[in-house]
């Protein structure tokens, strides 16, 4: 029953976006200039990206940092490292705001919920300890419970990646189970 409900939500989310996506594809197929306009826009973005420079740098942990994710709001950065630590940083100066806690083995993946509910963004983490966690990042920047909001169990081997579905209601994990 829960699987059927999840599939319905995902289908409704996809059906809502499909007509717009198909319309774009038809315009591109039927109009030679449309593709070149898209290429021109991409080139302009690339030119802007070439002008970027590194303004700050930070040492994230004692061991290698495995994943870096910028929050959807763009104000904070989350890092995961081989020590298992999940840390939250201010994006402007890369100042450490908080250490949420840690996996008992390497942290291998991070994902922000695409649409925060009640200004409380959720951060999901995956680790080599076979577990995934959901962390509730408080309303104030960096405020945290410092322990997982939810622990997701069930994998028999280490996890490699984690991500939210674009609708923000579901999480997928990839691991080395079977």
N, C-alpha and C positions, 0 to 999 in steps of 0.2 A: 504494500500500500504506500509506504514512504517513497519507494523507488518510482512508482507511477506518478506520485505527486511532484517529485523532483523533475521528472522528465517533462511533465506538463509545464512547469514554471520555465524550464530551459527552452522548451519549444515556443512558448508564448513570447519570451524574450527575443528569440531568434526570428520569429515570424514578424515581429514589429519592425526589425531592422532590415529584413530581406528585401522589401520593395525598393527602398532607397539604394541599397547596394546593387541590385539588378538594374535599376535605372542608370546608375553611374556606368556600369559595364556596357549597357546598350549604347549610351552616348559615346563612349570611348570606341566601341566597335564600329559605329556608323559615322563617326566624324574623325577624319585623319588628323585634324588640327587639335582635337581634344587631347590626344596622347601627347602631342608636342607641348601643349599648354601645361599639362601635368608635369612633363619633364622639365620645362622652364621653371615651374614653381619649386620642384625638387632641387634644381641647380641653385636657385636663389637661397634656399635653406642651407644648402651645403656651403655656399660662400660665407654665409653668416657663421656657420659652425667653425669654419677655418680661422675665423678671427678670435675664437675663444682662447683664453689662456688660463693657466692654473693660478688661482689667487691664494688658495690655502691648501695645506696638506697636513695629514696627521698620522701618527702611528696608532692603529686601531686596536692592537692587542699584542700579547707576547708571542703568539703564534700567527700564522698567516690568516688574513681575513678572506673568507670564502665567498661571501655575498654582500653586496651593497644595494640598498633599495631606497629611493627617495619617495617620501609620502605623497599621496595624490594631491594634497594641498600644497606641496612643495616647500614646506617650512622645516621639516626635520628629515634626518637620514637614519636608517637602521642598518647596522652591520652585524654579520654573523661570522664567527671565527672558529678555527680548529680547536680552541680551548673549550668550545661549546657556548661561549658567552654571546648574548644578544644585547647590543648597546644602541642607545638612542643619542644622536648628535644634533646640535643646532646647525642648520645648513649654512648660515652666514660665515661663522668662524670655525666650524667643525669643533666646537666645544662640547665635551661630553656632558650630556644632560642626566642620563641614568643608565645603569646596567640592570636589565630586566631580570636576569637570572641566567641559568645555563643548562644546556643539555649535558648529560653525563658523558658524552663523547662529542666528536666534531659536529658543529652546526653546518648543515649543507645547503640550506635554502631558506629564503624569506619571501613573503608576499604581503603587500598591503591590501586590505579590502578596498575595492575600487570606489565605493560610495559609503562614506562613514555615516553611521546612524547616530543621531543625537550628539554630533560633534565628538564622538568617541571612536577614533579610528581603531580598527583591529589589525594586528600584525600576526601573521602565521609564520611559524618556523618549523623546519624539518631537521632531523639529525641522524647521525650514524648510530644513535642509541635506539633506533627503531621507532621513535616517537615523533609526533608532531604536536605543537602547542599553539594555542591561540592566546595572544597577549592583548589585553585591553589597555590602550594608551589613553590616559585621562584627558579630561577636557582642557586642562592647562598644559602647555607645551612640556612634554617630558614626564608629566606626572604619571606614575605607574604603580600598580599593585606589587611589582617586583616578584610576582609569582604568576605562573600561567593562569589565565582565566579558564581555559579548558585544556585538557590533555587528551589527544586523540591516539588511541592504541589500536593494535590489530595487525601491524606489519610484523613479519617474522624475521626480517633482515633490515639492514640500514636503508634509510631514505636518501634519495638523491635530490629531488626537487619538490616544490609545493607551489600551488597557485590557486587563486580564487577564480571562479567563473565570473565573466564580466558583469553578471547581474548582482554579484556580491553575496549571494545566499549559499553558495556551495564551494567546497574546497576539494581540489584533486591533489593526490600525492603520487610520486613515482618512486619506486624502490627496487631493491634487488631480491625480492621475495622468491619468485619462481622463474 
